[in-house]
Amino acid sequence: MGGFVALFALISPRLALFFILVFSDWVGQAFDGWVLPVLGFFLLPWTTLAYIVMWELTPGVEGFEWFIVILAFFVDLASYAKTRDPRAA
């Protein structure tokens, strides 16, 4: 399953999250309820994907795994950052 998640994540983190949701119970193990996974799917897909995968490696997110989740959060923020148009004066 992990290899397929990595391949789908290269295409889109939302696609990888969709396949994790459909074909495994990783989301249910990592989160209680449905609110955070839905918000994560739409607002912070890389962070949600990293959290779910890090949770699956060991039951819980600890130590260096938090670095990976925080790095994914910054990737999400960078995707929302508006770059300055070089043609604008």
MMTF fields as JSON, N, C-alpha, C and O atoms, coordinates in Angstrom:
{
  "mmtfVersion": "1.0.0",
  "mmtfProducer": "UNKNOWN",
  "numBonds": 355,
  "numAtoms": 356,
  "numGroups": 89,
  "numChains": 1,
  "numModels": 1,
  "chainsPerModel": [1],
  "groupsPerChain": [89],
  "chainIdList": ["A"],
  "bondAtomList": [4, 2, 8, 6, 12, 10, 16, 14, 20, 18, 24, 22, 28, 26, 32, 30, 36, 34, 40, 38, 44, 42, 48, 46, 52, 50, 56, 54, 60, 58, 64, 62, 68, 66, 72, 70, 76, 74, 80, 78, 84, 82, 88, 86, 92, 90, 96, 94, 100, 98, 104, 102, 108, 106, 112, 110, 116, 114, 120, 118, 124, 122, 128, 126, 132, 130, 136, 134, 140, 138, 144, 142, 148, 146, 152, 150, 156, 154, 160, 158, 164, 162, 168, 166, 172, 170, 176, 174, 180, 178, 184, 182, 188, 186, 192, 190, 196, 194, 200, 198, 204, 202, 208, 206, 212, 210, 216, 214, 220, 218, 224, 222, 228, 226, 232, 230, 236, 234, 240, 238, 244, 242, 248, 246, 252, 250, 256, 254, 260, 258, 264, 262, 268, 266, 272, 270, 276, 274, 280, 278, 284, 282, 288, 286, 292, 290, 296, 294, 300, 298, 304, 302, 308, 306, 312, 310, 316, 314, 320, 318, 324, 322, 328, 326, 332, 330, 336, 334, 340, 338, 344, 342, 348, 346, 352, 350],
  "bondOrderList": [1, 1, 1, 1, 1, 1, 1, 1, 1, 1, 1, 1, 1, 1, 1, 1, 1, 1, 1, 1, 1, 1, 1, 1, 1, 1, 1, 1, 1, 1, 1, 1, 1, 1, 1, 1, 1, 1, 1, 1, 1, 1, 1, 1, 1, 1, 1, 1, 1, 1, 1, 1, 1, 1, 1, 1, 1, 1, 1, 1, 1, 1, 1, 1, 1, 1, 1, 1, 1, 1, 1, 1, 1, 1, 1, 1, 1, 1, 1, 1, 1, 1, 1, 1, 1, 1, 1, 1],
  "groupList": [{"groupName": "MET", "atomNameList": ["N", "CA", "C", "O"], "elementList": ["N", "C", "C", "O"], "formalChargeList": [0, 0, 0, 0], "bondAtomList": [1, 0, 2, 1, 3, 2], "bondOrderList": [1, 1, 2], "singleLetterCode": "M", "chemCompType": "L-PEPTIDE LINKING"}, {"groupName": "GLY", "atomNameList": ["N", "CA", "C", "O"], "elementList": ["N", "C", "C", "O"], "formalChargeList": [0, 0, 0, 0], "bondAtomList": [1, 0, 2, 1, 3, 2], "bondOrderList": [1, 1, 2], "singleLetterCode": "G", "chemCompType": "PEPTIDE LINKING"}, {"groupName": "PHE", "atomNameList": ["N", "CA", "C", "O"], "elementList": ["N", "C", "C", "O"], "formalChargeList": [0, 0, 0, 0], "bondAtomList": [1, 0, 2, 1, 3, 2], "bondOrderList": [1, 1, 2], "singleLetterCode": "F", "chemCompType": "L-PEPTIDE LINKING"}, {"groupName": "VAL", "atomNameList": ["N", "CA", "C", "O"], "elementList": ["N", "C", "C", "O"], "formalChargeList": [0, 0, 0, 0], "bondAtomList": [1, 0, 2, 1, 3, 2], "bondOrderList": [1, 1, 2], "singleLetterCode": "V", "chemCompType": "L-PEPTIDE LINKING"}, {"groupName": "ALA", "atomNameList": ["N", "CA", "C", "O"], "elementList": ["N", "C", "C", "O"], "formalChargeList": [0, 0, 0, 0], "bondAtomList": [1, 0, 2, 1, 3, 2], "bondOrderList": [1, 1, 2], "singleLetterCode": "A", "chemCompType": "L-PEPTIDE LINKING"}, {"groupName": "LEU", "atomNameList": ["N", "CA", "C", "O"], "elementList": ["N", "C", "C", "O"], "formalChargeList": [0, 0, 0, 0], "bondAtomList": [1, 0, 2, 1, 3, 2], "bondOrderList": [1, 1, 2], "singleLetterCode": "L", "chemCompType": "L-PEPTIDE LINKING"}, {"groupName": "ILE", "atomNameList": ["N", "CA", "C", "O"], "elementList": ["N", "C", "C", "O"], "formalChargeList": [0, 0, 0, 0], "bondAtomList": [1, 0, 2, 1, 3, 2], "bondOrderList": [1, 1, 2], "singleLetterCode": "I", "chemCompType": "L-PEPTIDE LINKING"}, {"groupName": "SER", "atomNameList": ["N", "CA", "C", "O"], "elementList": ["N", "C", "C", "O"], "formalChargeList": [0, 0, 0, 0], "bondAtomList": [1, 0, 2, 1, 3, 2], "bondOrderList": [1, 1, 2], "singleLetterCode": "S", "chemCompType": "L-PEPTIDE LINKING"}, {"groupName": "PRO", "atomNameList": ["N", "CA", "C", "O"], "elementList": ["N", "C", "C", "O"], "formalChargeList": [0, 0, 0, 0], "bondAtomList": [1, 0, 2, 1, 3, 2], "bondOrderList": [1, 1, 2], "singleLetterCode": "P", "chemCompType": "L-PEPTIDE LINKING"}, {"groupName": "ARG", "atomNameList": ["N", "CA", "C", "O"], "elementList": ["N", "C", "C", "O"], "formalChargeList": [0, 0, 0, 0], "bondAtomList": [1, 0, 2, 1, 3, 2], "bondOrderList": [1, 1, 2], "singleLetterCode": "R", "chemCompType": "L-PEPTIDE LINKING"}, {"groupName": "ASP", "atomNameList": ["N", "CA", "C", "O"], "elementList": ["N", "C", "C", "O"], "formalChargeList": [0, 0, 0, 0], "bondAtomList": [1, 0, 2, 1, 3, 2], "bondOrderList": [1, 1, 2], "singleLetterCode": "D", "chemCompType": "L-PEPTIDE LINKING"}, {"groupName": "TRP", "atomNameList": ["N", "CA", "C", "O"], "elementList": ["N", "C", "C", "O"], "formalChargeList": [0, 0, 0, 0], "bondAtomList": [1, 0, 2, 1, 3, 2], "bondOrderList": [1, 1, 2], "singleLetterCode": "W", "chemCompType": "L-PEPTIDE LINKING"}, {"groupName": "GLN", "atomNameList": ["N", "CA", "C", "O"], "elementList": ["N", "C", "C", "O"], "formalChargeList": [0, 0, 0, 0], "bondAtomList": [1, 0, 2, 1, 3, 2], "bondOrderList": [1, 1, 2], "singleLetterCode": "Q", "chemCompType": "L-PEPTIDE LINKING"}, {"groupName": "THR", "atomNameList": ["N", "CA", "C", "O"], "elementList": ["N", "C", "C", "O"], "formalChargeList": [0, 0, 0, 0], "bondAtomList": [1, 0, 2, 1, 3, 2], "bondOrderList": [1, 1, 2], "singleLetterCode": "T", "chemCompType": "L-PEPTIDE LINKING"}, {"groupName": "TYR", "atomNameList": ["N", "CA", "C", "O"], "elementList": ["N", "C", "C", "O"], "formalChargeList": [0, 0, 0, 0], "bondAtomList": [1, 0, 2, 1, 3, 2], "bondOrderList": [1, 1, 2], "singleLetterCode": "Y", "chemCompType": "L-PEPTIDE LINKING"}, {"groupName": "GLU", "atomNameList": ["N", "CA", "C", "O"], "elementList": ["N", "C", "C", "O"], "formalChargeList": [0, 0, 0, 0], "bondAtomList": [1, 0, 2, 1, 3, 2], "bondOrderList": [1, 1, 2], "singleLetterCode": "E", "chemCompType": "L-PEPTIDE LINKING"}, {"groupName": "LYS", "atomNameList": ["N", "CA", "C", "O"], "elementList": ["N", "C", "C", "O"], "formalChargeList": [0, 0, 0, 0], "bondAtomList": [1, 0, 2, 1, 3, 2], "bondOrderList": [1, 1, 2], "singleLetterCode": "K", "chemCompType": "L-PEPTIDE LINKING"}],
  "groupTypeList": [0, 1, 1, 2, 3, 4, 5, 2, 4, 5, 6, 7, 8, 9, 5, 4, 5, 2, 2, 6, 5, 3, 2, 7, 10, 11, 3, 1, 12, 4, 2, 10, 1, 11, 3, 5, 8, 3, 5, 1, 2, 2, 5, 5, 8, 11, 13, 13, 5, 4, 14, 6, 3, 0, 11, 15, 5, 13, 8, 1, 3, 15, 1, 2, 15, 11, 2, 6, 3, 6, 5, 4, 2, 2, 3, 10, 5, 4, 7, 14, 4, 16, 13, 9, 10, 8, 9, 4, 4],
  "groupIdList": [1, 2, 3, 4, 5, 6, 7, 8, 9, 10, 11, 12, 13, 14, 15, 16, 17, 18, 19, 20, 21, 22, 23, 24, 25, 26, 27, 28, 29, 30, 31, 32, 33, 34, 35, 36, 37, 38, 39, 40, 41, 42, 43, 44, 45, 46, 47, 48, 49, 50, 51, 52, 53, 54, 55, 56, 57, 58, 59, 60, 61, 62, 63, 64, 65, 66, 67, 68, 69, 70, 71, 72, 73, 74, 75, 76, 77, 78, 79, 80, 81, 82, 83, 84, 85, 86, 87, 88, 89],
  "secStructList": [7, 2, 2, 2, 2, 2, 2, 2, 2, 2, 2, 7, 2, 2, 2, 2, 2, 2, 2, 2, 2, 2, 2, 7, 1, 2, 2, 2, 2, 2, 7, 1, 1, 1, 2, 2, 2, 2, 2, 2, 2, 2, 2, 7, 2, 2, 2, 2, 2, 2, 2, 2, 2, 2, 2, 2, 2, 6, 6, 1, 7, 7, 6, 2, 2, 2, 2, 2, 2, 2, 2, 2, 2, 2, 2, 2, 2, 2, 2, 2, 7, 7, 7, 7, 7, 6, 6, 7, 7],
  "xCoordList": [0.826, 0.0, 0.866, 0.521, 1.985, 2.835, 3.394, 3.515, 3.738, 4.261, 3.228, 3.535, 1.998, 0.934, 0.633, 0.361, 0.678, 0.449, 1.508, 1.193, 2.755, 3.83, 3.624, 3.827, 3.229, 2.984, 1.819, 1.903, 0.737, -0.401, -0.07, -0.581, 0.77, 1.152, 1.971, 1.913, 2.736, 3.484, 2.539, 2.844, 1.401, 0.415, -0.347, -0.47, -0.858, -1.642, -1.808, -2.127, -1.598, -1.813, -3.281, -3.591, -4.169, -5.597, -5.968, -6.804, -5.361, -5.607, -5.097, -5.761, -3.924, -3.388, -4.291, -4.539, -4.786, -5.7, -6.992, -7.529, -7.489, -8.709, -8.5, -9.341, -7.386, -7.145, -6.868, -7.237, -6.227, -6.044, -7.401, -7.637, -8.278, -9.603, -10.426, -11.122, -10.347, -11.157, -10.612, -11.385, -9.286, -8.72, -8.053, -7.507, -8.083, -7.488, -8.24, -9.163, -7.842, -8.448, -7.452, -7.592, -6.46, -5.439, -6.021, -5.606, -6.968, -7.551, -8.299, -8.2, -9.035, -9.762, -8.846, -9.196, -7.674, -6.717, -6.016, -5.719, -5.755, -5.003, -5.881, -5.4, -7.148, -8.032, -9.27, -9.761, -9.769, -11.065, -12.076, -11.959, -13.049, -14.061, -13.727, -12.8, -14.516, -14.363, -14.049, -13.721, -14.138, -13.97, -12.534, -12.333, -11.543, -10.159, -9.699, -9.017, -10.042, -9.641, -10.273, -9.627, -11.528, -12.181, -11.544, -11.262, -11.315, -10.645, -9.233, -8.793, -8.538, -7.197, -7.185, -6.278, -8.178, -8.264, -8.363, -7.716, -9.166, -9.382, -8.364, -8.015, -7.876, -7.014, -5.538, -4.7, -5.204, -3.802, -3.563, -3.33, -3.618, -3.52, -2.163, -2.116, -1.064, 0.248, 0.425, 0.975, -0.033, 0.075, -0.764, -0.307, -1.978, -2.846, -2.256, -2.271, -1.741, -1.127, 0.094, 0.272, 0.929, 2.126, 1.742, 2.357, 0.737, 0.314, -0.205, 0.126, -1.013, -1.562, -0.454, -0.45, 0.478, 1.567, 2.485, 2.908, 2.801, 3.655, 2.949, 3.598, 1.633, 0.866, 0.941, 0.999, 0.941, 0.978, 2.338, 2.421, 3.406, 4.739, 4.871, 5.353, 4.446, 4.388, 3.044, 2.568, 2.44, 1.152, 1.349, 1.715, 1.105, 1.311, 2.39, 3.168, 2.435, 3.448, 4.392, 3.989, 5.649, 6.621, 7.954, 8.306, 8.688, 10.054, 10.211, 9.574, 11.08, 11.401, 10.181, 10.147, 9.199, 7.986, 7.279, 6.67, 7.361, 6.767, 7.482, 6.858, 8.773, 9.515, 8.953, 8.801, 8.647, 8.085, 6.715, 6.41, 5.891, 4.553, 4.673, 3.94, 5.575, 5.773, 6.326, 5.937, 7.222, 7.743, 6.612, 6.556, 5.719, 4.561, 3.654, 3.078, 3.524, 2.727, 3.311, 2.573, 4.637, 5.265, 5.123, 5.041, 5.093, 4.832, 3.417, 3.2, 2.461, 1.095, 1.035, 0.384, 1.705, 1.713, 2.358, 1.888, 3.431, 4.105, 3.215, 3.301, 2.36, 1.462, 0.401, -0.143, 0.103, -0.869, -0.231, -0.925, 1.077, 1.749, 1.621, 1.796, 1.322, 1.177, 2.525, 3.13, 2.973, 4.251, 4.014, 2.945, 4.989, 4.888, 5.068, 5.963, 4.241, 4.331, 5.505, 5.508, 6.507, 7.679, 7.327, 8.078, 6.216, 5.815, 5.147, 5.046, 4.688, 4.02, 5.074, 6.104, 4.807, 5.794, 5.369, 6.082],
  "yCoordList": [-1.196, 0.0, 1.255, 2.249, 1.21, 2.39, 2.861, 4.063, 1.915, 2.289, 2.989, 3.955, 2.493, 3.135, 4.526, 5.443, 4.691, 6.011, 6.985, 8.126, 6.544, 7.411, 7.785, 8.94, 6.837, 7.136, 8.099, 9.035, 7.874, 8.777, 10.155, 11.162, 10.21, 11.497, 12.318, 13.547, 11.649, 12.384, 13.064, 14.139, 12.441, 13.039, 14.142, 15.262, 13.805, 14.758, 14.223, 13.047, 15.06, 14.583, 14.252, 13.362, 14.963, 14.68, 13.327, 12.614, 12.972, 11.656, 10.561, 9.541, 10.773, 9.799, 9.682, 8.576, 10.811, 10.771, 10.043, 9.301, 10.252, 9.569, 8.055, 7.31, 7.601, 6.161, 5.574, 4.43, 6.339, 5.869, 5.717, 4.742, 6.673, 6.622, 5.44, 4.779, 5.181, 4.129, 2.735, 1.824, 2.558, 1.217, 0.839, -0.258, 1.71, 1.347, 2.03, 2.809, 1.733, 2.378, 3.318, 3.615, 3.779, 4.651, 5.96, 6.45, 6.521, 7.804, 7.63, 8.478, 6.554, 6.292, 6.054, 6.385, 5.485, 5.257, 6.553, 6.755, 7.422, 8.644, 9.754, 10.579, 9.776, 10.851, 10.271, 9.21, 10.99, 10.678, 11.613, 12.833, 11.053, 11.877, 12.119, 11.531, 13.008, 13.249, 14.699, 15.003, 15.605, 17.032, 17.35, 17.979, 16.936, 17.254, 16.628, 17.301, 15.373, 14.846, 15.586, 15.774, 16.005, 16.734, 18.105, 18.52, 18.814, 20.111, 19.953, 20.749, 18.931, 18.678, 18.344, 18.76, 17.601, 17.254, 18.505, 18.592, 19.478, 20.67, 21.778, 22.508, 21.929, 23.061, 22.716, 23.473, 21.598, 21.224, 19.765, 18.922, 19.461, 18.053, 17.414, 16.258, 18.131, 17.545, 17.279, 16.247, 18.196, 18.025, 16.837, 16.027, 16.737, 15.628, 14.298, 13.325, 14.254, 13.033, 12.651, 11.482, 13.625, 13.342, 12.849, 11.915, 13.462, 13.043, 11.607, 10.814, 11.279, 9.931, 8.904, 7.862, 9.184, 8.237, 8.119, 7.014, 9.224, 9.157, 8.411, 7.705, 8.554, 7.834, 6.334, 5.545, 5.941, 4.521, 3.894, 2.699, 4.68, 4.126, 3.64, 2.535, 4.459, 4.083, 4.579, 5.628, 3.868, 4.364, 5.696, 5.723, 6.767, 8.105, 8.81, 8.174, 10.107, 10.913, 11.431, 12.188, 11.019, 11.377, 11.745, 11.257, 12.607, 12.915, 13.479, 14.469, 12.827, 13.292, 13.293, 14.031, 12.49, 12.451, 13.803, 14.184, 14.53, 15.866, 16.803, 17.697, 16.609, 17.43, 17.226, 18.186, 15.99, 15.688, 16.342, 16.901, 16.275, 16.884, 18.403, 19.017, 19.012, 20.465, 20.869, 21.902, 20.07, 20.334, 20.287, 21.127, 19.322, 19.236, 20.452, 20.939, 20.944, 22.152, 23.344, 24.137, 23.472, 24.57, 24.405, 25.396, 23.173, 22.94, 23.397, 24.013, 23.101, 23.576, 25.096, 25.693, 25.723, 27.185, 27.767, 28.771, 27.142, 27.63, 27.513, 28.333, 26.5, 26.37, 27.459, 27.785, 28.022, 29.11, 30.493, 31.488, 30.548, 31.85, 32.467, 31.797, 33.713, 34.406, 34.993, 35.748, 34.64, 35.194, 36.534, 36.79, 37.36, 38.694, 38.619, 37.934, 39.306, 39.34, 40.233, 41.42, 39.677, 40.52, 41.62, 42.588, 41.507, 42.551, 43.719, 44.805, 43.518, 44.606, 45.583, 45.184, 46.843, 47.849, 48.56, 49.44],
  "zCoordList": [0.0, 0.0, 0.0, -0.638, 0.711, 0.827, -0.496, -0.731, -1.369, -2.678, -3.535, -4.234, -3.478, -4.233, -3.695, -4.47, -2.395, -1.794, -2.287, -2.626, -2.33, -2.809, -4.276, -4.651, -5.094, -6.504, -6.687, -7.482, -5.957, -6.056, -5.486, -5.975, -4.47, -3.887, -4.872, -4.852, -5.738, -6.753, -7.738, -8.256, -7.993, -8.889, -8.159, -8.654, -6.968, -6.197, -4.778, -4.602, -3.762, -2.396, -2.135, -1.343, -2.796, -2.605, -3.2, -2.645, -4.31, -4.899, -3.966, -3.779, -3.386, -2.435, -1.212, -0.732, -0.701, 0.438, 0.091, 0.913, -1.113, -1.539, -1.547, -1.044, -2.115, -2.17, -0.788, -0.519, 0.087, 1.463, 2.147, 2.861, 1.928, 2.534, 2.012, 2.782, 0.731, 0.132, 0.439, 0.733, 0.375, 0.427, 1.75, 1.863, 2.74, 4.027, 5.158, 4.923, 6.372, 7.532, 8.217, 9.404, 7.48, 8.051, 8.573, 9.623, 7.852, 8.271, 9.587, 10.474, 9.719, 10.961, 12.142, 13.274, 11.896, 12.971, 13.382, 14.559, 12.415, 12.702, 13.29, 14.067, 12.925, 13.365, 14.033, 13.65, 15.045, 15.639, 14.995, 15.105, 14.336, 13.689, 12.229, 11.673, 11.621, 10.194, 9.867, 8.72, 10.835, 10.563, 10.139, 9.1, 10.908, 10.569, 9.254, 8.48, 8.967, 7.659, 6.479, 5.448, 6.625, 5.528, 5.356, 4.232, 6.461, 6.367, 5.807, 4.978, 6.262, 5.757, 4.279, 3.557, 3.82, 2.402, 1.543, 0.499, 1.972, 1.165, 1.429, 0.501, 2.658, 2.982, 3.078, 2.589, 3.692, 3.919, 3.521, 4.387, 2.231, 1.832, 2.126, 2.545, 1.921, 2.199, 3.69, 4.077, 4.519, 5.962, 6.43, 7.237, 5.928, 6.3, 5.854, 6.607, 4.64, 4.13, 4.956, 5.298, 5.277, 6.083, 7.473, 7.988, 8.085, 9.412, 9.4, 10.283, 8.402, 8.322, 8.118, 8.774, 7.224, 6.96, 8.17, 8.509, 8.824, 10.017, 11.142, 11.914, 11.246, 12.257, 12.004, 12.948, 10.739, 10.393, 10.658, 10.94, 10.573, 10.825, 12.256, 12.505, 13.182, 14.593, 15.123, 14.69, 16.025, 16.544, 17.278, 18.453, 16.584, 17.116, 16.324, 15.613, 16.447, 15.765, 16.838, 17.722, 16.753, 17.786, 17.159, 16.085, 17.838, 17.475, 16.074, 15.712, 15.279, 13.935, 13.023, 12.038, 13.333, 12.513, 12.507, 11.507, 13.625, 13.663, 12.698, 12.126, 12.513, 11.55, 10.148, 9.392, 9.802, 8.483, 8.327, 7.274, 9.368, 9.31, 9.191, 8.415, 9.94, 9.874, 8.51, 7.966, 7.959, 6.616, 5.593, 4.695, 5.718, 4.823, 4.999, 4.027, 6.23, 6.477, 5.729, 5.144, 5.746, 5.02, 3.506, 2.781, 3.029, 1.605, 1.262, 0.219, 2.128, 1.913, 1.919, 1.062, 2.87, 2.919, 1.672, 1.137, 1.207, 0.007, -1.218, -2.132, -1.24, -2.385, -2.397, -3.452, -1.235, -1.164, -1.271, -1.479, -1.129, -1.156, -2.546, -3.563, -2.561, -3.824, -4.202, -3.441, -5.368, -5.823, -6.478, -7.032, -6.414, -6.977, -8.484, -8.979, -9.185, -10.637, -11.021, -10.695, -11.712, -12.067, -13.048, -13.168, -13.753, -14.713, -14.009, -14.58, -12.777, -12.043, -11.542, -10.998, -11.732, -11.329, -10.078, -9.596]
}
